[in-house]
Amino acid sequence: MLKKIFVLILVWCCVACVSVNEDYISLKGYNWKTPKEIKLPEILKEISGICFDPNNEKELLAIQDEDGILFKINTETEQIQQSSFEMPGDYEDISVLDSLVLVLRSDGLILAFDKDSIGKTGVIPVKFSFEKVLPKAEYEGFYVDAGSQYIYALPKEDKHEKKSGIKNIYVLKLTDGSLQLIDTKSLSIDDIAGKLGKKNLGFKPSAITKNIKNTNWYILSSVNNCLVEYSNEWQLLNVYKLAKKQLLQPEGMVFDSGGNLYISSEGDALKSGYILRFDYLED
């Protein structure tokens, strides 16, 4: 029995190694084979969204998708601070807008917290909450564009897209404490499938972000393990396959100001959650 367990662990270690030997085509300017791993504690086994505070890129902000806890993760020391907001639920992504941290729940509810309160008190109060602003769907992706201050919400799935073949991204604006839906970006799922050489694609995105180095948009999908790249004008550029053994279940994604890419992944029975950093290699 012990021998079987040892063999199982050995096999898992080979499969779960963060290096990639297969010939996966890397995003231009990056190397999928040479990431740096940020190890996370057991409480972040089900890490979902991540983001940076634009004023402090030594610390990642993260959300755990079940217990309603916000985390600060020091990317250099891997030290972690956490604060609860005592509202258990399916929380999927996180972003920063000025002095606020915004958290997206899977049903489209958006919660806002004072950024400075994270890690300083055991329980942080909700400053604003917004519901029924977004169309009914299951949401996972969420991003604030610091330049325009527009908020982008991306459904994992909604009931209309199977017939339409369209994935909608909803654009919001927060003004004087009021959140309004101001625009919709529509993406063709068939075009993404075509880039992967497939006729049909169950495209269920888990994260959306922008790289200020090239102003391109990126959408991450844990289903099909792929990264989709769009221009700033939402023209489809490419689709990159991600190795399952490297990213078990990629859920969050963010670029820092230097163009370095961070992707968070949930763990499994033998591995806690983790974050991989892919350094930007060319100017």
NORTALIN-V507056 format. One record per pair of residues at least 24 apart in sequence whose C-alpha atoms are under 10 Angstrom apart, sorted by sequence separation. I is the first residue (numbers start at 1). J is the second residue. If there is no record, write none. Layout:
# NORTALIN-V507056
I;J
I;J
This chain:
# NORTALIN-V507056
43;67
47;71
65;89
66;90
67;91
70;94
102;126
107;131
108;132
109;133
110;134
149;173
150;174
164;188
165;189
166;190
225;249
226;250
249;273
250;274
251;275
253;277
255;279
256;280
259;283
44;69
64;89
65;90
66;91
107;132
108;133
109;134
148;173
149;174
164;189
165;190
166;191
222;247
225;250
248;273
250;275
255;280
258;283
43;69
64;90
65;91
66;92
101;127
102;128
103;129
104;130
105;131
108;134
165;191
222;248
223;249
248;274
250;276
44;71
64;91
65;92
100;127
102;129
107;134
108;135
142;169
144;171
161;188
162;189
222;249
223;250
247;274
63;91
64;92
65;93
85;113
100;128
107;135
108;136
141;169
142;170
143;171
144;172
151;179
161;189
196;224
221;249
222;250
223;251
247;275
63;92
64;93
107;136
108;137
142;171
144;173
151;180
152;181
221;250
222;251
247;276
62;92
63;93
107;137
108;138
109;139
151;181
196;226
220;250
221;251
222;252
246;276
62;93
63;94
70;101
106;137
107;138
108;139
150;181
151;182
152;183
153;184
154;185
220;251
221;252
62;94
63;95
106;138
107;139
108;140
110;142
150;182
152;184
220;252
40;73
61;94
62;95
70;103
85;118
105;138
106;139
107;140
150;183
152;185
195;228
219;252
220;253
61;95
83;117
84;118
105;139
106;140
219;253
38;73
61;96
68;103
83;118
84;119
104;139
105;140
106;141
135;170
165;200
218;253
38;74
39;75
82;118
83;119
86;122
104;140
105;141
134;170
165;201
167;203
192;228
218;254
38;75
41;78
68;105
81;118
82;119
83;120
84;121
85;122
86;123
104;141
105;142
134;171
167;204
192;229
218;255
37;75
38;76
40;78
41;79
81;119
82;120
83;121
84;122
85;123
86;124
104;142
134;172
165;203
167;205
38;77
39;78
40;79
41;80
65;104
80;119
81;120
82;121
83;122
84;123
85;124
86;125
87;126
103;142
104;143
133;172
162;201
169;208
38;78
40;80
61;101
63;103
65;105
81;121
82;122
83;123
84;124
85;125
86;126
102;142
103;143
162;202
62;103
63;104
65;106
81;122
82;123
83;124
84;125
85;126
102;143
195;236
48;90
49;91
50;92
51;93
52;94
53;95
54;96
102;144
161;203
195;237
196;238
213;255
48;91
49;92
50;93
51;94
52;95
53;96
54;97
55;98
70;113
110;153
187;230
195;238
196;239
206;249
207;250
208;251
209;252
210;253
211;254
212;255
213;256
220;263
222;265
47;91
48;92
49;93
50;94
51;95
52;96
53;97
54;98
192;236
195;239
196;240
206;250
207;251
208;252
209;253
210;254
211;255
212;256
213;257
47;92
48;93
49;94
50;95
51;96
53;98
108;153
134;179
157;202
191;236
192;237
194;239
195;240
196;241
205;250
206;251
207;252
208;253
209;254
210;255
211;256
212;257
213;258
214;259
47;93
48;94
49;95
53;99
72;118
92;138
93;139
94;140
97;143
98;144
108;154
133;179
134;180
135;181
157;203
158;204
192;238
193;239
205;251
206;252
207;253
208;254
209;255
210;256
211;257
212;258
213;259
53;100
71;118
72;119
92;139
93;140
94;141
95;142
96;143
97;144
108;155
130;177
133;180
134;181
156;203
157;204
187;234
191;238
192;239
206;253
207;254
211;258
212;259
213;260
53;101
70;118
71;119
91;139
92;140
93;141
94;142
95;143
96;144
97;145
98;146
107;155
129;177
130;178
131;179
133;181
156;204
157;205
185;233
186;234
187;235
188;236
191;239
211;259
69;118
70;119
90;139
91;140
92;141
93;142
94;143
95;144
96;145
97;146
102;151
104;153
106;155
128;177
129;178
130;179
155;204
156;205
157;206
185;234
187;236
210;259
211;260
51;101
90;140
92;142
93;143
94;144
95;145
96;146
106;156
127;177
128;178
129;179
130;180
154;204
155;205
156;206
211;261
98;149
154;205
155;206
156;207
97;149
154;206
155;207
69;122
70;123
96;149
97;150
154;207
49;103
61;115
69;123
70;124
97;151
153;207
154;208
49;104
69;124
96;151
153;208
95;151
152;208
207;263
61;118
95;152
152;209
207;264
93;153
53;115
141;204
140;204
141;205
142;206
143;207
144;208
145;209
146;210
139;204
140;205
141;206
142;207
143;208
144;209
145;210
147;212
154;219
156;221
138;204
139;205
140;206
141;207
142;208
143;209
144;210
146;212
139;206
140;207
141;208
142;209
143;210
145;212
156;223
213;280
139;207
140;208
141;209
110;179
214;283
213;283
97;174
141;219
141;220
141;221
140;221
49;140
51;142
48;140
49;141
50;142
51;143
54;146
48;141
49;142
50;143
51;144
49;143
141;251
142;252
143;253
140;251
141;252
143;254
140;252
141;253
93;206
94;207
92;206
93;207
95;209
92;207
93;208
49;206
50;207
48;206
49;207
51;209
93;251
94;252
48;207
49;208
92;251
93;252
95;254
92;252
93;253
63;252
62;252
60;254
60;256
57;255
58;256
57;256
27;227
57;257
75;275
27;228
48;249
49;250
50;251
51;252
57;258
27;229
47;249
48;250
49;251
50;252
51;253
52;254
54;256
60;262
62;264
64;266
75;277
46;249
47;250
48;251
49;252
50;253
51;254
52;255
53;256
54;257
47;251
48;252
49;253
50;254
51;255
52;256
46;251
47;252
48;253
49;254
51;256
52;257
32;242
33;243
27;238
32;243
35;246
51;262
27;239
50;262
51;263
27;240
33;246
50;263
25;239
26;240
27;241
32;246
49;263
50;264
25;240
26;241
48;263
49;264
24;240
25;241
26;242
48;264
49;265
24;241
25;242
47;264
48;265
24;242
46;264
47;265
48;266
24;243
46;265
47;266
23;243
45;265
46;266
47;267
22;243
44;265
45;266
46;267
20;242
21;243
44;266
45;267
46;268
20;243
44;267
45;268
19;243
20;244
38;262
45;269
18;243
20;245
37;262
42;267
47;272
48;273
50;275
18;244
19;245
20;246
35;261
36;262
37;263
38;264
45;271
46;272
47;273
18;245
19;246
35;262
37;264
40;267
45;272
46;273
47;274
16;244
17;245
18;246
44;272
45;273
46;274
47;275
15;244
16;245
17;246
18;247
30;259
42;271
43;272
44;273
45;274
15;245
16;246
17;247
18;248
29;259
30;260
41;271
42;272
43;273
44;274
14;245
15;246
16;247
29;260
30;261
40;271
41;272
42;273
13;245
16;248
39;271
40;272
41;273
42;274
12;245
15;248
39;272
40;273
41;274
39;273
40;274
38;273
39;274
40;275
38;274
39;275
37;274
38;275
39;276
37;275
38;276
36;275
37;276
38;277
35;275
36;276
37;277
35;276
36;277
37;278
34;276
35;277
36;278
34;277
35;278
36;279
32;276
34;278
35;279
32;277
33;278
34;279
32;278
31;278
32;279
30;278
31;279
29;278
30;279
31;280
29;279
30;280
31;281
16;267
27;278
29;280
30;281
16;268
28;280
29;281
30;282
27;280
28;281
29;282
16;270
28;282
29;283
16;271
13;270
12;270
13;271
18;276
12;271
9;270
